[in-house]
């Protein structure tokens, strides 16, 4: 099922809520599941790369959640009104 969601016209706070509740939550929930699928000696190289990716993903999500999105909402409320 494909959803056609037009986010271009959403207010910024709605977009941020959507990203936090859908994309970030799903990414955080799926990483352990994916890691578990490839947790064997046969997939050592893949697991190493996956761990690096997971670390980078966590850092990026933190950056968006704690710095970028709050500043963007603050900027919009200050200058868009």
Secondary structure, 3 states (H helix, E strand, C coil): CCCCCCHHHCCHHHHHHHHHHHHHHHHHHHHHHHHHHCCCHHHHHHHHHHHHHHHHHHHHHHHHHHHHHHHHHHHHHHHCC
